[in-house]
Amino acid sequence: MNSVNTPLKVDVAIIGAGPAGLTAAYLLTKQGKSVAIIEKDPTYVGGISRTVEHEGYRFDIGGHRFFSKSSQVVDMWNEILGEDDFIQRPRMSRIYYEGKFYSYPLRAFEALSNLGILRSTACMVSYLRYKLFPIKEVKSFEDWTTNQFGKRLYSIFFKTYTEKVWGMPCDEMSADWAAQRIKGLSLWSAVVDGLKRSLGLNKKPNDGMATKTLLETFRYPRLGPGMMWEAARDKVLASGHGHLFMGHELSQLSADGKGGWRMSARGDGGEVVIEADHAISSAPMRQLAKRLHPLPESTIQGNDLKYRDFLTVALMVEGEDLFPDNWIYIHDSKVQVGRVQNFRSWSPEMIPDPDMACVGLEYFCFEGDGLWSMDDADLIALATDEMEALGLVDRNKVKSGAVVRQEKAYPVYDEDYASNVEAMRAELEAKHPTLHLVGRNGMHRYNNQDHAMMTAMLTVENILAGERIYDTWCVNEDAEYHEAGDEGAETSLPNRTISADQAAALASVRDVPERVKKSA
């Protein structure tokens, strides 16, 4: 829709057409409320969950399994897209290290077997050394992981990939995060079990992992996750209550002095001005702090919030099946790529040519650094070189490529982030009860897609009730949320504080490393 010269008056103004923003818009328009959405991207809705198209090939930005323990979220997915547009896909991801594949989650005995006699012996010696003489003052991720597995296994399976993703040394990441992230893996149990089995004393395998049921399959939209949010957009517009302004970035959000809001956004088509009773923001909290008028007292804290960015280089390659994985974690320091997606394994329908494959190499970076600033042609050449160096693709079979940059993909949890977020939240909620923060960047929380949706669901219920009956910040950490359990297993309970079903989705926030606290 083109921008307008006179203010557009609606019930709710929404910043961002990602999962949170579109969930809110969809639910509000179902109740007859009018909404206006501004979206910075000129082409795609869905935010980080969008699907980019290039020459008929479709790319998932990061890989999105459609799984939730919340029946409310699952029901909404089915309602928006319809079950016929979902396909059931096998779940497979592995670790790649020096030409060999290792199961993910890591299986200790398999890992030692793949490493060979000499290296596995060195790993066991290192393991025993740190069990007998552990690091006494454990402060960092490196300290904790070394004590658990020894220096050799730490350097092979934990250090390289972790530092690629988060952009900081492992000796600067907190030990608490390591303890949360690496659960249930017992190296000694796996080794003892392997020896027993080799002697015929134990026929039941034990890979060193605590018993749990991993998801073997997952649902996925046949044309990628963007298909879901394109359908949500279409339903919002078809309702007659929704307006969408693509390619428009927030210029200013001003309190009107009556409890409502006046929002202005600029785009190629000019400026649009929206007046609304409520405002929902999924924009990065740091950006919102700069655009609010009058400026909040906590603007400085908001400006201090940091983000980790990444980019995907998609390569179109001759050959139907390169490898069966949805993605592969690259634990190899000689290349910069951190993870490789195989889009055909997500959905064959994302690849238009049955004789071609499409892989996406993910590079984790900071906006403005060397990788981020490289020309697309240079990034495609780098990706081709690295895939050949890894032995995964023959460069002569690479026919074309494309680059997708994703800014602010991961909110950074540094030593000051919690106080900065709390300062912003406390001030905004106290002064502006009709301003609602939702989603990953809106709340500066590293959450899953269904969690972003649930924050929007609860926000809509607050708006419809005319009061904050739900606390959208009630989130518990559960790093294994997407790995185990039954979809839609939780059921709703009539509780005005929070239901079990809503809590199931809110519990999906993932662990993020914090920096080691500075000494006084």
C-alpha positions as CSV (number, residue, x, y, z in Angstrom):
1,M,0.0,0.0,0.0
2,N,1.3,3.5,-0.8
3,S,1.9,6.0,1.9
4,V,-0.7,8.6,2.8
5,N,-0.5,12.4,3.2
6,T,-3.0,12.6,6.1
7,P,-2.8,10.6,9.3
8,L,-4.2,7.1,9.1
9,K,-6.3,6.4,12.3
10,V,-6.3,2.8,13.6
11,D,-6.7,1.0,16.8
12,V,-3.2,-0.4,16.9
13,A,0.0,0.6,15.1
14,I,2.6,-2.2,14.7
15,I,6.3,-1.8,14.0
16,G,7.7,-4.8,12.1
17,A,6.0,-7.6,10.0
18,G,7.9,-10.5,11.6
19,P,6.3,-13.4,13.5
20,A,5.4,-11.3,16.5
21,G,4.1,-8.3,14.5
22,L,2.0,-10.4,12.1
23,T,0.7,-12.6,14.9
24,A,-0.6,-9.5,16.7
25,A,-2.1,-8.1,13.5
26,Y,-3.8,-11.3,12.6
27,L,-5.4,-11.8,16.0
28,L,-6.4,-8.2,16.3
29,T,-8.1,-8.0,12.9
30,K,-10.0,-11.3,13.7
31,Q,-11.5,-9.3,16.6
32,G,-12.4,-6.4,14.3
33,K,-9.6,-4.1,15.4
34,S,-8.0,-2.0,12.8
35,V,-4.2,-2.2,12.5
36,A,-1.4,-0.5,10.5
37,I,2.0,-2.2,10.1
38,I,5.2,-0.7,9.0
39,E,8.0,-3.0,7.7
40,K,11.5,-1.9,6.9
41,D,12.1,-4.6,4.2
42,P,10.6,-3.5,0.8
43,T,9.9,-7.1,-0.3
44,Y,9.6,-9.7,2.4
45,V,7.6,-10.2,5.5
46,G,8.6,-12.6,8.2
47,G,11.7,-10.9,9.7
48,I,14.3,-13.5,10.5
49,S,11.7,-16.2,9.6
50,R,11.3,-14.9,6.0
51,T,12.1,-16.9,3.0
52,V,14.2,-15.2,0.3
53,E,13.7,-16.1,-3.4
54,H,16.5,-15.9,-6.0
55,E,16.0,-17.3,-9.5
56,G,13.3,-19.7,-8.3
57,Y,15.4,-21.0,-5.4
58,R,14.1,-20.3,-1.9
59,F,16.3,-19.7,1.2
60,D,15.4,-20.1,4.8
61,I,17.3,-17.5,6.9
62,G,18.7,-19.6,9.7
63,G,16.6,-22.8,9.6
64,H,13.2,-22.9,11.3
65,R,11.6,-26.1,12.5
66,F,7.9,-25.7,13.1
67,F,7.5,-27.3,16.5
68,S,5.9,-26.0,19.7
69,K,4.8,-27.5,23.0
70,S,2.0,-24.9,22.9
71,S,-1.2,-26.1,21.3
72,Q,-2.3,-22.5,20.9
73,V,0.7,-21.8,18.7
74,V,0.3,-25.1,16.7
75,D,-3.4,-24.3,16.2
76,M,-2.6,-20.8,14.9
77,W,-0.1,-22.2,12.4
78,N,-2.7,-24.6,11.1
79,E,-5.3,-21.9,11.0
80,I,-3.1,-19.5,9.0
81,L,-1.4,-21.8,6.6
82,G,-3.4,-25.0,6.7
83,E,-2.2,-28.5,7.3
84,D,-2.0,-29.3,3.5
85,D,0.9,-26.8,3.1
86,F,3.0,-28.5,5.9
87,I,5.3,-31.4,5.1
88,Q,6.9,-33.8,7.6
89,R,10.6,-33.8,7.3
90,P,13.3,-36.0,8.9
91,R,15.5,-34.3,11.4
92,M,19.3,-34.7,10.9
93,S,22.2,-32.4,11.8
94,R,25.8,-33.4,12.3
95,I,29.2,-31.9,13.2
96,Y,31.9,-31.8,10.6
97,Y,35.5,-31.9,11.7
98,E,38.6,-32.7,9.6
99,G,36.7,-34.6,6.9
100,K,34.5,-36.7,9.3
101,F,31.0,-36.4,10.5
102,Y,29.9,-36.6,14.2
103,S,26.4,-36.9,15.5
104,Y,24.7,-33.9,17.0
105,P,24.0,-33.8,19.9
106,L,27.5,-35.2,20.3
107,R,27.9,-38.9,21.2
108,A,31.1,-39.3,23.2
109,F,32.0,-42.8,22.3
110,E,31.4,-42.2,18.6
111,A,33.5,-39.1,18.7
112,L,36.5,-40.9,20.2
113,S,36.1,-43.7,17.7
114,N,36.1,-41.3,14.7
115,L,39.2,-39.4,16.1
116,G,41.4,-42.5,15.8
117,I,43.6,-44.4,18.3
118,L,46.3,-41.7,18.7
119,R,44.1,-38.7,19.0
120,S,41.4,-40.4,21.1
121,T,44.2,-41.6,23.4
122,A,45.5,-38.0,23.7
123,C,41.9,-36.8,24.4
124,M,41.5,-39.4,27.2
125,V,44.9,-38.4,28.7
126,S,43.8,-34.8,28.7
127,Y,40.5,-35.7,30.1
128,L,42.1,-37.6,33.0
129,R,44.6,-34.9,33.6
130,Y,41.8,-32.3,34.2
131,K,39.7,-34.8,36.3
132,L,42.7,-35.3,38.6
133,F,43.9,-31.7,38.5
134,P,40.9,-29.5,37.5
135,I,41.0,-25.8,37.1
136,K,40.1,-24.6,40.6
137,E,38.7,-21.2,39.9
138,V,36.2,-21.8,37.1
139,K,35.2,-18.5,35.6
140,S,34.8,-19.1,31.9
141,F,33.2,-21.4,29.3
142,E,36.7,-22.6,28.5
143,D,37.4,-23.4,32.2
144,W,34.2,-25.3,32.7
145,T,34.3,-27.3,29.4
146,T,38.0,-28.1,29.9
147,N,37.3,-29.5,33.4
148,Q,34.4,-31.6,31.9
149,F,36.1,-33.0,28.8
150,G,39.8,-32.1,28.9
151,K,41.6,-29.5,26.8
152,R,41.8,-31.6,23.6
153,L,38.1,-32.4,23.3
154,Y,37.2,-28.8,24.3
155,S,39.4,-27.4,21.5
156,I,38.0,-29.9,18.9
157,F,34.2,-29.8,19.6
158,F,33.5,-26.7,21.5
159,K,35.9,-23.8,21.0
160,T,35.9,-23.1,17.2
161,Y,32.2,-23.2,16.5
162,T,31.3,-21.3,19.7
163,E,33.7,-18.5,18.9
164,K,32.5,-18.3,15.3
165,V,28.9,-17.8,16.4
166,W,29.3,-15.4,19.3
167,G,32.4,-13.4,18.1
168,M,34.2,-13.5,21.5
169,P,36.8,-15.8,23.0
170,C,35.6,-18.8,25.0
171,D,37.7,-17.6,27.9
172,E,35.5,-14.5,28.1
173,M,32.2,-16.4,28.2
174,S,30.7,-17.2,31.5
175,A,30.9,-20.7,32.9
176,D,27.2,-20.6,33.9
177,W,26.3,-20.6,30.2
178,A,28.4,-23.7,29.6
179,A,26.8,-25.6,32.4
180,Q,23.3,-24.7,31.0
181,R,24.2,-25.5,27.4
182,I,26.1,-28.8,27.7
183,K,23.8,-31.1,29.6
184,G,23.9,-34.8,30.2
185,L,27.1,-35.7,28.2
186,S,29.2,-38.1,30.3
187,L,32.5,-39.0,28.6
188,W,33.5,-41.5,31.2
189,S,30.1,-43.4,31.0
190,A,30.5,-43.6,27.2
191,V,34.0,-44.9,27.4
192,V,33.3,-47.5,30.0
193,D,30.2,-48.7,28.1
194,G,32.2,-48.9,24.9
195,L,34.8,-51.1,26.6
196,K,32.0,-53.4,28.1
197,R,30.4,-53.8,24.7
198,S,33.7,-54.6,23.0
199,L,34.1,-57.4,25.6
200,G,30.5,-58.6,25.1
201,L,29.5,-57.5,28.7
202,N,26.9,-54.9,27.7
203,K,24.7,-55.2,24.6
204,K,22.6,-52.0,25.2
205,P,24.5,-49.0,23.8
206,N,25.1,-46.0,25.9
207,D,26.4,-43.0,24.0
208,G,27.2,-41.0,27.1
209,M,24.0,-38.9,26.9
210,A,21.3,-38.8,29.5
211,T,18.2,-40.6,28.3
212,K,15.9,-38.3,26.3
213,T,13.6,-38.6,23.3
214,L,14.9,-36.4,20.4
215,L,12.6,-35.1,17.7
216,E,13.2,-37.4,14.7
217,T,10.9,-35.4,12.4
218,F,9.4,-31.9,12.3
219,R,6.8,-30.0,10.3
220,Y,7.9,-27.4,7.8
221,P,6.0,-25.3,5.2
222,R,6.7,-26.7,1.8
223,L,8.0,-23.4,0.4
224,G,9.9,-22.3,3.6
225,P,8.9,-20.4,6.7
226,G,8.1,-17.3,4.8
227,M,5.1,-19.1,3.4
228,M,3.5,-18.9,6.8
229,W,4.0,-15.2,7.2
230,E,3.0,-14.4,3.6
231,A,-0.2,-16.2,4.4
232,A,-0.7,-14.2,7.6
233,R,-0.1,-10.9,5.7
234,D,-2.7,-11.9,3.1
235,K,-5.3,-12.7,5.8
236,V,-4.6,-9.4,7.6
237,L,-5.1,-7.4,4.4
238,A,-8.1,-9.5,3.3
239,S,-9.9,-8.8,6.7
240,G,-10.5,-5.2,5.6
241,H,-9.1,-4.0,8.9
242,G,-5.4,-4.1,8.1
243,H,-2.9,-1.8,6.4
244,L,0.7,-2.7,5.5
245,F,3.5,-0.2,4.5
246,M,6.4,-2.1,3.1
247,G,9.8,-0.5,2.8
248,H,9.0,2.0,5.5
249,E,11.3,2.5,8.5
250,L,10.2,4.1,11.8
251,S,11.1,7.8,12.0
252,Q,9.4,8.7,15.2
253,L,6.9,7.3,17.7
254,S,5.4,10.1,19.8
255,A,3.0,9.9,22.8
256,D,0.0,12.1,21.9
257,G,-0.6,13.1,25.5
258,K,-4.0,11.3,25.7
259,G,-2.6,7.8,26.1
260,G,-2.3,7.1,22.4
261,W,0.4,7.3,19.7
262,R,1.4,9.2,16.6
263,M,3.8,7.1,14.4
264,S,5.7,8.4,11.4
265,A,7.7,6.2,9.0
266,R,9.7,7.0,5.8
267,G,10.0,5.0,2.7
268,D,10.6,5.3,-1.0
269,G,7.0,6.3,-1.5
270,G,7.3,9.1,1.0
271,E,6.2,9.5,4.6
272,V,3.2,7.8,6.3
273,V,1.7,9.0,9.5
274,I,-0.4,6.7,11.7
275,E,-2.4,7.6,14.8
276,A,-3.4,4.8,17.1
277,D,-4.6,4.0,20.6
278,H,-1.9,1.3,21.1
279,A,1.5,0.7,19.7
280,I,3.3,-2.7,19.4
281,S,7.0,-2.7,18.7
282,S,9.1,-5.6,17.5
283,A,11.8,-3.2,16.4
284,P,15.2,-3.5,18.1
285,M,14.9,-2.0,21.6
286,R,18.0,0.2,20.8
287,Q,16.3,1.6,17.7
288,L,13.0,2.2,19.5
289,A,14.9,4.2,22.2
290,K,16.3,6.6,19.6
291,R,12.9,7.1,17.9
292,L,10.7,7.7,20.9
293,H,9.5,11.3,21.6
294,P,10.0,12.6,24.1
295,L,13.2,10.7,24.5
296,P,13.2,8.3,27.5
297,E,15.6,8.9,30.3
298,S,17.0,5.4,29.6
299,T,18.0,6.2,26.0
300,I,21.7,5.8,26.9
301,Q,21.1,2.4,28.3
302,G,19.1,1.4,25.2
303,N,21.9,2.6,22.9
304,D,24.3,0.3,24.7
305,L,22.4,-2.9,23.7
306,K,24.5,-4.9,21.2
307,Y,23.7,-7.5,18.5
308,R,25.4,-10.3,16.6
309,D,24.7,-10.3,12.8
310,F,25.1,-13.0,10.2
311,L,24.9,-13.6,6.5
312,T,24.0,-16.5,4.3
313,V,25.7,-17.3,1.0
314,A,23.5,-19.6,-1.1
315,L,25.2,-21.7,-3.7
316,M,23.3,-23.5,-6.5
317,V,25.2,-26.7,-7.2
318,E,24.8,-29.5,-9.8
319,G,23.7,-32.7,-8.1
320,E,20.5,-33.7,-6.5
321,D,21.7,-34.9,-3.1
322,L,24.9,-33.5,-1.6
323,F,24.3,-34.8,2.0
324,P,21.1,-35.7,3.9
325,D,21.5,-33.2,6.8
326,N,19.2,-30.2,7.3
327,W,22.4,-28.5,8.5
328,I,26.0,-29.2,9.4
329,Y,28.0,-27.5,12.1
330,I,31.5,-26.7,10.9
331,H,34.0,-27.2,13.7
332,D,37.0,-26.4,11.6
333,S,39.2,-23.4,12.2
334,K,40.7,-23.3,8.6
335,V,37.4,-22.0,7.3
336,Q,35.2,-19.1,8.4
337,V,31.8,-20.7,7.7
338,G,30.0,-21.7,10.8
339,R,27.1,-23.8,9.6
340,V,25.9,-25.2,6.2
341,Q,22.2,-25.5,5.3
342,N,21.0,-28.0,2.8
343,F,17.7,-26.5,1.5
344,R,16.6,-29.6,-0.3
345,S,16.6,-31.5,3.0
346,W,14.3,-28.8,4.5
347,S,11.9,-29.1,1.5
348,P,12.5,-30.4,-2.0
349,E,10.0,-27.8,-3.2
350,M,12.4,-25.0,-2.4
351,I,14.6,-26.2,-5.3
352,P,13.1,-25.6,-8.7
353,D,15.4,-27.9,-10.6
354,P,15.4,-31.6,-9.6
355,D,19.0,-32.0,-11.0
356,M,20.3,-29.2,-8.7
357,A,21.0,-28.7,-5.1
358,C,21.2,-25.5,-3.0
359,V,23.3,-25.0,0.1
360,G,23.5,-22.0,2.4
361,L,26.7,-21.2,4.1
362,E,26.2,-19.1,7.3
363,Y,28.8,-16.6,8.4
364,F,28.5,-15.0,11.8
365,C,29.8,-11.5,12.0
366,F,29.2,-8.0,13.2
367,E,27.5,-5.4,10.9
368,G,30.3,-3.4,9.3
369,D,33.2,-5.8,9.8
370,G,35.2,-7.4,7.0
371,L,32.8,-10.2,6.2
372,W,29.7,-8.0,6.3
373,S,31.2,-5.4,4.1
374,M,32.6,-7.8,1.4
375,D,31.1,-7.6,-2.1
376,D,28.6,-10.3,-2.9
377,A,30.8,-11.7,-5.7
378,D,33.7,-12.0,-3.2
379,L,31.5,-13.7,-0.6
380,I,30.3,-16.2,-3.3
381,A,33.9,-16.9,-4.2
382,L,34.8,-17.4,-0.6
383,A,31.9,-19.8,0.0
384,T,32.9,-21.8,-3.1
385,D,36.5,-22.0,-1.9
386,E,35.5,-23.1,1.6
387,M,33.0,-25.8,0.4
388,E,35.7,-27.2,-1.8
389,A,38.3,-27.0,1.0
390,L,35.9,-29.0,3.2
391,G,35.4,-31.6,0.5
392,L,31.6,-31.0,0.5
393,V,31.3,-29.5,-3.0
394,D,33.3,-29.6,-6.3
395,R,33.8,-26.0,-7.3
396,N,33.2,-26.8,-10.9
397,K,29.6,-27.8,-10.1
398,V,28.8,-24.4,-8.5
399,K,26.6,-22.6,-11.1
400,S,25.6,-19.4,-9.3
401,G,25.2,-17.8,-5.9
402,A,23.3,-15.2,-3.8
403,V,24.0,-13.4,-0.6
404,V,21.4,-12.5,2.2
405,R,22.5,-10.3,5.1
406,Q,20.7,-10.5,8.4
407,E,21.4,-7.6,10.8
408,K,20.6,-7.9,14.5
409,A,20.1,-11.7,14.3
410,Y,21.1,-12.4,17.9
411,P,20.8,-10.0,20.8
412,V,24.1,-10.0,22.8
413,Y,24.0,-10.8,26.5
414,D,27.0,-8.8,27.7
415,E,27.5,-7.9,31.4
416,D,25.3,-4.8,31.2
417,Y,22.5,-6.0,29.0
418,A,20.1,-7.1,31.8
419,S,20.3,-3.7,33.6
420,N,19.9,-1.9,30.3
421,V,16.8,-3.9,29.3
422,E,15.3,-3.6,32.7
423,A,15.8,0.2,32.7
424,M,14.1,0.6,29.3
425,R,11.3,-1.8,30.3
426,A,10.6,-0.2,33.7
427,E,10.5,3.3,32.2
428,L,8.4,2.5,29.2
429,E,5.8,0.3,31.1
430,A,5.5,2.9,33.8
431,K,5.1,5.9,31.5
432,H,3.4,4.3,28.5
433,P,0.9,1.4,29.4
434,T,-0.3,1.5,25.7
435,L,3.2,0.7,24.3
436,H,3.9,-3.0,24.0
437,L,7.3,-4.7,23.3
438,V,7.2,-8.1,21.6
439,G,9.4,-10.6,19.8
440,R,13.2,-11.3,19.8
441,N,14.5,-7.8,19.1
442,G,11.6,-5.9,20.7
443,M,12.4,-7.5,24.0
444,H,16.2,-8.1,23.4
445,R,15.7,-11.9,24.0
446,Y,17.2,-14.8,22.1
447,N,13.9,-16.6,21.7
448,N,12.3,-19.1,19.3
449,Q,9.7,-18.3,16.7
450,D,6.9,-19.7,18.8
451,H,8.0,-17.7,21.8
452,A,7.9,-14.5,19.7
453,M,4.3,-15.4,18.7
454,M,3.3,-16.1,22.3
455,T,4.5,-12.6,23.4
456,A,2.3,-11.2,20.7
457,M,-0.7,-13.4,21.7
458,L,-0.5,-12.3,25.3
459,T,-0.1,-8.7,24.2
460,V,-3.3,-8.9,22.1
461,E,-5.2,-10.3,25.1
462,N,-3.9,-7.4,27.2
463,I,-5.0,-4.9,24.6
464,L,-8.5,-6.4,24.3
465,A,-8.9,-6.5,28.1
466,G,-7.8,-2.9,28.4
467,E,-5.2,-3.9,31.1
468,R,-2.0,-5.9,31.5
469,I,-3.5,-9.1,32.7
470,Y,-0.5,-11.1,31.4
471,D,3.2,-10.5,32.0
472,T,4.8,-11.1,28.6
473,W,8.3,-11.1,30.3
474,C,7.6,-14.3,32.3
475,V,10.1,-16.4,30.5
476,N,12.0,-19.5,31.8
477,E,15.1,-20.9,30.1
478,D,15.0,-24.3,28.4
479,A,17.8,-24.9,25.9
480,E,16.5,-28.3,25.0
481,Y,13.0,-27.0,24.1
482,H,13.3,-27.7,20.4
483,E,15.0,-31.1,20.9
484,A,12.6,-33.2,22.9
485,G,9.0,-33.6,23.8
486,D,5.6,-33.8,22.0
487,E,4.2,-31.1,19.8
488,G,1.2,-29.3,21.4
489,A,1.5,-31.5,24.5
490,E,0.6,-28.8,26.9
491,T,-3.0,-27.7,27.4
492,S,-4.4,-24.3,28.5
493,L,-5.5,-23.7,32.1
494,P,-7.8,-20.8,33.0
495,N,-5.3,-18.7,34.8
496,R,-5.2,-14.9,34.5
497,T,-1.5,-14.9,35.5
498,I,-0.3,-17.3,32.9
499,S,-1.5,-20.7,31.5
500,A,0.5,-23.9,31.3
501,D,0.1,-23.7,27.5
502,Q,1.4,-20.1,27.3
503,A,4.2,-21.0,29.7
504,A,5.3,-23.8,27.4
505,A,5.9,-21.4,24.6
506,L,7.4,-18.7,26.8
507,A,9.8,-21.3,28.2
508,S,11.4,-21.6,24.7
509,V,14.0,-18.9,25.1
510,R,17.5,-20.2,24.3
511,D,20.7,-19.9,26.3
512,V,23.0,-17.1,25.3
513,P,26.6,-16.7,26.6
514,E,27.3,-13.8,29.0
515,R,30.7,-12.3,29.4
516,V,32.8,-13.2,32.4
517,K,32.1,-10.5,35.0
518,K,34.9,-8.0,35.3
519,S,36.7,-8.0,38.6
520,A,36.4,-4.9,40.8
